[in-house]
Each structure stands twice: as C-alpha cells, then as structure tokens.
Amino acid sequence: MIQCAIVGATGYTGIELARILLNHPQVRISVLTTRQDEVPDIRLLLPELPKSSSLCLEKFNSKEVIRRSDIIFVCLPHTEAMNVVADFYKAGKIVIDLSADFRLKDPRLYKAWYQHAHTKKELLKEAVYGLPEIYRRAIRSSNLIANPGCYPTSAILGLKPLLEKALIEQDGIVIDSKSGVSGAGKKLTIGTFYGEVQDNFKAYKVNAHQHMPEIQSILEDVAGGEVEFVFVPHLLPLQRGILSTIYVQKRKGIKKREILAAFQESYKDEPFVRVKNEGTFPALHDVQHTNFCDIGIAADDHSDRVIVITAIDNLVKGASGQAVQNMNIRCGFAETAGLGLAT
C-alpha cells in the first residue's frame, strides 16, 4: 500500500481528492492537513467516511507529512504551495502539486500573472506538466508533477489533435469557456456569493485570466510554434463543470474527414477522453463527478471554420481526478485505478 498525504485537505480539491483516494485499491490516506486555526471534524467535510475510519484532520506539520507519506498531494493556493512543495521534493517524496506554482517554466511569466516572485526557481525545470494525454512518458519518471488547471485542460484537449497535425491556422483561435462556481475555490468573494451567482451569467477576466500563459505554453509545445488565441471565461450558476466552445480556422485544403480522423486517432487509446459521434456534442451532466473529457466537433467542407466543444468536471479531470491519474501513471498502477473504470 502506498501512503498518501493531502496537504490542504479542506478545500474543494482536497476533499474531492480524499473521496477518490478512499476508493483506490492500492493507496492509503496517511495524513490530511489543514492550516485553519480551528481544526474541523473531517466527517463534516467528508460525511461518506466509513465508521471504522480513524482518519482525522491535523494541523500542518511538514516533518510529520514527510515521515508518514510516500506521495504528497499539495492542494494549497497559488503562491503558497511552492515552498512546501520544495521541502517535500527535496526530502525525496513524489509530489503532485494542484496549484499553479510549477506549471510555468519562466519565473518572469509567473510573476507577471500571479503578482508574486517565484521563490523556488531552481525546481521549475524539474517539474513535469501533468496532462497525461501529452506528457505521459515524462510523468512516469517525475517526482514533481504540476497538475494542470481546469480551464487549460478543457482547452488544450480540444485543440491538441488539430495543432499537432497542423490542420488549423495557429492564430485567430477563440476559446469561450464556462465554469461552475467551485472553480473559484472556497475563499469568500462577492462575485461567488449565492445571491450574485443564482439566476445570473457573466464573463470575467476577459482575455486576462491567469490560466492564459499556461494554455499558451502547452499549445505552443504541441504546435511547435507560436499560437495566438483569445480566452473568455464565464461563471455559470452551478457548482461544477466546464464547457468550452473553441472556434478555429482550417488550413487551406484541409477536409472535414481529416479533422474528424485527427480526433479519433489522437484519443483512441486514451481512457478518459471520449470523442462524440459526428453531430453530437457534450453536456456537463455527461461528465460531472467523472474524470472524463468529452469532445464534440462541428466541421464541414463548405466552410473554413471548425467548432470544438469540450466538457469536463473542473474538480475531477480539471483537478483531483487528474492528480490521481498522474499518481497512477507515476506509480505504475492501472491508469484508471480508483477513477470509476474497471481495471
């Protein structure tokens, strides 16, 4: 049994991660930590915990986490994770970081978008971006995995087949994304109060969201060149899920059959990416509480436009489920273990 710690276990991603790991056949949760002054009863946050379980929340203690764990999931806010991640990594632990602190390779870019100097620049080159559909081979041998953001996961998986086969123009891309409120975390803000969200729908951080450099760096790695796009996130009046509608332009001479074939070929062996039949498109209900990314494509030979629609659960494939998928790859488990699919 692998011993797993969750640092920052009281947030949405930490609780979702605990739910998944409780049902994983090859791991045991060894430590759940919080930085709250008053340590809550874990059963208030995780009521499905078995009666026989002795799990409890503990005040964060770095030495204790290191002593009792083989793998450490860090679910701390951006800018707060980097120092503890570095301590765990230097202690020889496998670390999966769910913050943005190790997703960008350029510390200047990090400072520009997160308004905070990166204090562990030397580790940026060690981190592997944890999107299995692109970086599975590198994930297998990495002890520092930067779990992707939810918006980037939904956008990158929708564009990967088209860019890697050079089927579309690499500029003029429009990514129009809608997310449930849990994507903003538990921190209280006026914009996520029930009275502000219920019966409302709005765009925010238009073409200025902190996930943009993450999306750009991975898309450019896939494309092998510069990619230009606009990104418009929206807040949906629901708890969970991301639906992204992506508009691109085909390159001259590219046929619909090539577009559709690219998706089928790219994802035919991927356990958590489902490409819909032609003319059908994903809905959030299809993917909520699962680690799936569902993709629908609209293309024809009479227009140069292609529309790709992706749907994920922002707390699962967009965060905690993907973290477990990365752990499975790194530890040599079945990639689907604990994630609701037969192994």
C-alpha positions as CSV (number, residue, x, y, z in Angstrom):
1,M,0.0,0.0,0.0
2,I,1.2,3.5,-0.9
3,Q,0.9,6.1,1.8
4,C,-0.6,9.3,0.6
5,A,-0.9,12.7,2.2
6,I,-3.2,15.6,1.3
7,V,-1.9,19.0,2.3
8,G,-4.7,21.5,2.3
9,A,-7.4,18.9,2.6
10,T,-10.3,21.2,3.5
11,G,-10.7,22.9,0.1
12,Y,-12.8,21.7,-2.7
13,T,-9.9,19.9,-4.5
14,G,-8.6,18.4,-1.2
15,I,-12.0,16.9,-0.3
16,E,-12.6,15.6,-3.8
17,L,-9.1,14.0,-3.7
18,A,-9.9,12.3,-0.4
19,R,-13.1,10.9,-1.8
20,I,-11.3,9.4,-4.7
21,L,-8.4,8.0,-2.7
22,L,-10.8,6.4,-0.2
23,N,-11.9,4.1,-3.0
24,H,-8.4,3.5,-4.5
25,P,-7.4,-0.2,-4.2
26,Q,-3.6,0.5,-3.9
27,V,-3.3,3.5,-1.6
28,R,-4.0,4.5,1.9
29,I,-4.5,8.1,3.1
30,S,-2.0,8.6,5.8
31,V,-2.3,12.3,6.6
32,L,-4.9,15.0,6.0
33,T,-3.7,18.5,7.0
34,T,-5.2,22.0,7.4
35,R,-3.8,25.4,8.1
36,Q,-7.0,26.6,9.7
37,D,-6.7,27.8,13.3
38,E,-9.5,25.6,14.4
39,V,-9.3,22.1,13.0
40,P,-12.7,20.9,11.8
41,D,-14.1,17.4,12.2
42,I,-13.3,15.6,8.9
43,R,-16.7,14.0,8.9
44,L,-18.3,17.3,8.5
45,L,-16.4,17.7,5.2
46,L,-16.4,14.1,4.2
47,P,-19.6,12.5,5.5
48,E,-19.1,9.4,3.5
49,L,-16.1,8.4,5.6
50,P,-16.6,4.8,6.9
51,K,-17.5,4.5,10.6
52,S,-14.4,2.3,11.0
53,S,-12.0,5.0,9.7
54,S,-9.6,6.7,12.1
55,L,-8.8,9.5,9.6
56,C,-8.8,13.0,11.1
57,L,-7.6,16.4,10.1
58,E,-4.3,17.6,11.6
59,K,-2.6,20.9,11.8
60,F,0.1,21.1,9.1
61,N,3.5,19.8,10.2
62,S,5.9,19.4,7.4
63,K,8.1,16.8,9.2
64,E,5.2,14.7,10.0
65,V,3.9,14.7,6.5
66,I,7.3,13.7,5.2
67,R,7.7,10.9,7.8
68,R,4.3,9.3,7.1
69,S,3.9,9.6,3.3
70,D,5.3,8.3,0.1
71,I,3.2,10.6,-2.2
72,I,2.1,14.1,-1.2
73,F,-0.7,15.9,-2.9
74,V,-0.4,19.7,-2.3
75,C,-3.8,21.5,-2.5
76,L,-2.7,24.9,-1.3
77,P,-3.4,28.2,-3.0
78,H,-1.2,29.6,-5.8
79,T,1.9,31.3,-4.4
80,E,1.5,29.4,-1.0
81,A,2.4,26.0,-2.4
82,M,5.9,26.5,-3.8
83,N,7.9,26.4,-0.5
84,V,6.2,23.3,1.0
85,V,6.4,21.6,-2.4
86,A,10.2,22.2,-2.4
87,D,10.6,20.8,1.1
88,F,8.8,17.6,0.1
89,Y,10.6,17.2,-3.2
90,K,14.0,17.7,-1.5
91,A,13.0,15.0,1.0
92,G,12.7,12.5,-1.9
93,K,8.9,12.3,-2.0
94,I,6.7,12.2,-5.0
95,V,4.9,15.5,-5.1
96,I,1.8,16.3,-7.1
97,D,1.0,20.0,-6.9
98,L,-2.5,21.1,-7.7
99,S,-1.6,24.8,-7.5
100,A,-0.2,26.8,-10.5
101,D,3.2,27.3,-8.9
102,F,5.2,24.8,-11.1
103,R,3.1,24.9,-14.3
104,L,5.1,27.8,-15.9
105,K,8.8,27.3,-16.7
106,D,9.6,31.1,-16.9
107,P,9.6,32.7,-13.4
108,R,9.2,36.1,-15.0
109,L,5.9,35.0,-16.6
110,Y,4.8,33.6,-13.2
111,K,5.5,36.9,-11.5
112,A,3.7,38.9,-14.2
113,W,0.5,36.8,-13.9
114,Y,0.4,35.9,-10.3
115,Q,2.0,39.1,-8.9
116,H,4.4,37.1,-6.8
117,A,8.1,36.3,-7.2
118,H,8.8,32.6,-7.6
119,T,11.0,31.6,-4.7
120,K,11.9,28.1,-6.0
121,K,13.0,28.9,-9.5
122,E,15.6,26.1,-9.5
123,L,12.8,23.5,-9.4
124,L,10.8,24.8,-12.3
125,K,13.0,22.8,-14.7
126,E,12.3,19.6,-12.7
127,A,8.5,19.9,-12.8
128,V,6.6,17.9,-15.5
129,Y,3.2,19.3,-16.6
130,G,0.7,16.6,-15.6
131,L,-1.5,16.3,-18.7
132,P,-1.3,12.6,-19.4
133,E,-2.6,12.8,-22.9
134,I,0.5,14.8,-23.9
135,Y,3.2,14.1,-21.2
136,R,2.5,10.6,-20.0
137,R,6.1,9.4,-20.7
138,A,7.7,12.2,-18.7
139,I,5.1,11.7,-15.8
140,R,6.2,8.1,-15.4
141,S,9.6,9.1,-14.0
142,S,9.0,12.5,-12.4
143,N,8.9,13.2,-8.7
144,L,7.4,16.7,-9.2
145,I,4.2,16.8,-11.2
146,A,2.4,20.1,-11.8
147,N,-1.2,19.2,-12.1
148,P,-2.9,21.3,-14.9
149,G,-5.5,24.0,-14.3
150,C,-9.1,23.2,-15.1
151,Y,-9.6,25.7,-18.0
152,P,-6.3,24.7,-19.6
153,T,-7.3,21.0,-19.5
154,S,-10.6,21.8,-21.3
155,A,-8.9,24.0,-23.9
156,I,-5.8,22.0,-24.6
157,L,-7.5,18.7,-25.1
158,G,-9.9,20.3,-27.6
159,L,-7.0,21.7,-29.6
160,K,-4.3,19.1,-29.4
161,P,-5.3,16.9,-32.4
162,L,-5.6,19.9,-34.7
163,L,-2.4,21.6,-33.8
164,E,-0.1,18.6,-33.6
165,K,-1.2,17.6,-37.2
166,A,-1.1,21.2,-38.4
167,L,-4.7,21.2,-39.6
168,I,-5.6,24.7,-38.5
169,E,-4.3,28.2,-38.5
170,Q,-2.3,28.9,-35.4
171,D,-3.8,32.4,-34.9
172,G,-7.4,33.6,-34.6
173,I,-8.3,30.9,-32.1
174,V,-11.2,31.7,-29.8
175,I,-11.7,29.8,-26.5
176,D,-15.0,30.5,-24.9
177,S,-15.3,28.7,-21.6
178,K,-18.0,28.5,-18.9
179,S,-17.2,27.2,-15.4
180,G,-19.2,26.3,-12.3
181,V,-18.6,28.3,-9.1
182,S,-16.4,25.7,-7.4
183,G,-13.6,26.6,-9.8
184,A,-13.1,29.7,-7.7
185,G,-12.4,27.7,-4.6
186,K,-13.9,28.2,-1.1
187,K,-12.4,31.7,-0.5
188,L,-15.3,34.1,0.1
189,T,-15.7,36.8,-2.6
190,I,-18.6,38.9,-3.5
191,G,-18.6,37.6,-7.0
192,T,-19.3,34.0,-5.9
193,F,-22.0,34.7,-3.2
194,Y,-25.2,32.7,-3.9
195,G,-27.1,36.0,-4.4
196,E,-24.6,37.1,-7.1
197,V,-24.5,33.8,-9.0
198,Q,-28.0,32.4,-8.8
199,D,-30.0,33.3,-11.9
200,N,-27.0,35.1,-13.3
201,F,-24.4,34.5,-16.0
202,K,-21.3,36.7,-16.7
203,A,-17.9,36.9,-18.2
204,Y,-14.9,37.7,-16.1
205,K,-11.2,38.4,-16.6
206,V,-11.8,38.7,-20.3
207,N,-8.6,37.8,-22.2
208,A,-6.8,38.4,-18.9
209,H,-7.2,35.2,-16.9
210,Q,-4.1,33.8,-15.2
211,H,-4.5,30.4,-17.0
212,M,-3.7,32.1,-20.3
213,P,0.1,31.7,-20.2
214,E,-0.4,28.0,-19.2
215,I,-2.7,27.4,-22.1
216,Q,-0.3,29.2,-24.5
217,S,2.9,27.4,-23.4
218,I,1.4,23.9,-23.8
219,L,-0.3,24.7,-27.1
220,E,2.9,26.1,-28.5
221,D,4.8,23.0,-27.3
222,V,2.2,20.8,-29.2
223,A,2.2,23.0,-32.3
224,G,5.9,23.6,-32.4
225,G,5.5,27.3,-32.9
226,E,3.6,30.5,-31.9
227,V,-0.1,30.2,-31.1
228,E,-2.4,33.2,-30.8
229,F,-5.8,33.0,-29.2
230,V,-8.4,34.9,-27.1
231,F,-9.8,33.4,-24.0
232,V,-13.1,34.4,-22.4
233,P,-14.1,32.7,-19.2
234,H,-17.6,32.8,-17.8
235,L,-19.2,32.0,-14.5
236,L,-22.1,29.6,-14.6
237,P,-24.8,29.5,-11.8
238,L,-24.0,25.9,-10.9
239,Q,-21.5,24.1,-8.7
240,R,-19.2,22.1,-11.0
241,G,-18.3,21.6,-14.7
242,I,-16.6,23.4,-17.5
243,L,-17.9,23.6,-21.1
244,S,-15.5,25.1,-23.6
245,T,-16.5,26.1,-27.1
246,I,-13.5,26.6,-29.3
247,Y,-13.5,28.3,-32.7
248,V,-10.7,27.7,-35.2
249,Q,-9.9,28.1,-38.9
250,K,-8.9,25.2,-41.1
251,R,-5.8,25.5,-43.2
252,K,-6.3,25.7,-46.9
253,G,-7.2,22.4,-48.5
254,I,-8.0,20.5,-45.2
255,K,-11.1,18.3,-45.4
256,K,-13.7,17.5,-42.8
257,R,-12.7,13.9,-42.8
258,E,-9.1,14.9,-41.8
259,I,-10.4,16.9,-38.9
260,L,-12.6,14.1,-37.6
261,A,-9.9,11.5,-38.1
262,A,-7.4,13.5,-36.2
263,F,-9.5,13.4,-33.0
264,Q,-10.2,9.7,-33.4
265,E,-6.6,8.9,-33.9
266,S,-5.3,11.1,-31.1
267,Y,-7.6,9.8,-28.5
268,K,-8.4,6.2,-29.5
269,D,-6.3,4.8,-26.7
270,E,-7.0,7.4,-24.0
271,P,-9.1,6.0,-21.2
272,F,-10.6,9.4,-20.2
273,V,-11.2,11.2,-23.5
274,R,-14.4,10.4,-25.3
275,V,-14.9,11.8,-28.8
276,K,-18.6,12.0,-29.6
277,N,-20.2,10.8,-32.8
278,E,-20.4,13.4,-35.6
279,G,-23.2,15.8,-35.0
280,T,-23.4,15.2,-31.2
281,F,-22.0,17.4,-28.5
282,P,-21.2,17.0,-24.8
283,A,-23.1,18.3,-21.9
284,L,-22.0,18.9,-18.3
285,H,-24.3,16.2,-17.0
286,D,-22.3,13.7,-19.1
287,V,-19.1,14.3,-17.2
288,Q,-19.9,15.7,-13.7
289,H,-18.3,13.5,-11.0
290,T,-16.2,11.7,-13.5
291,N,-12.6,12.0,-14.9
292,F,-13.8,12.2,-18.5
293,C,-13.3,14.9,-21.1
294,D,-16.0,14.6,-23.7
295,I,-15.4,16.2,-27.1
296,G,-17.7,17.1,-30.0
297,I,-16.7,18.5,-33.3
298,A,-18.6,20.5,-35.9
299,A,-16.8,20.7,-39.3
300,D,-17.8,20.7,-43.0
301,D,-16.2,21.1,-46.4
302,H,-18.1,24.3,-47.3
303,S,-16.6,26.4,-44.5
304,D,-13.2,27.1,-43.2
305,R,-14.5,27.1,-39.6
306,V,-14.3,24.3,-37.1
307,I,-16.0,24.3,-33.8
308,V,-14.8,22.0,-31.0
309,I,-16.8,21.7,-27.7
310,T,-15.3,20.0,-24.7
311,A,-16.8,19.2,-21.3
312,I,-15.1,18.3,-18.1
313,D,-15.7,18.3,-14.3
314,N,-13.5,21.1,-13.1
315,L,-13.0,19.3,-9.7
316,V,-12.2,15.9,-11.2
317,K,-10.5,15.9,-14.7
318,G,-9.8,19.5,-14.0
319,A,-8.1,18.9,-10.7
320,S,-8.3,16.0,-8.3
321,G,-9.1,13.1,-10.6
322,Q,-6.3,14.1,-13.0
323,A,-4.0,14.2,-9.9
324,V,-4.9,10.6,-9.2
325,Q,-4.5,9.7,-12.9
326,N,-1.0,11.2,-12.6
327,M,-0.3,9.2,-9.4
328,N,-1.4,6.0,-11.1
329,I,1.0,6.6,-14.1
330,R,3.9,7.6,-11.8
331,C,3.4,4.5,-9.6
332,G,2.8,2.0,-12.3
333,F,-0.8,1.3,-11.3
334,A,-3.6,0.9,-13.8
335,E,-4.2,4.4,-15.1
336,T,-7.9,4.1,-14.3
337,A,-7.5,2.8,-10.8
338,G,-9.8,4.5,-8.3
339,L,-11.4,6.6,-11.0
340,G,-14.6,4.7,-11.6
341,L,-13.5,2.4,-14.5
342,A,-12.8,-1.3,-14.5
343,T,-9.1,-2.0,-14.3
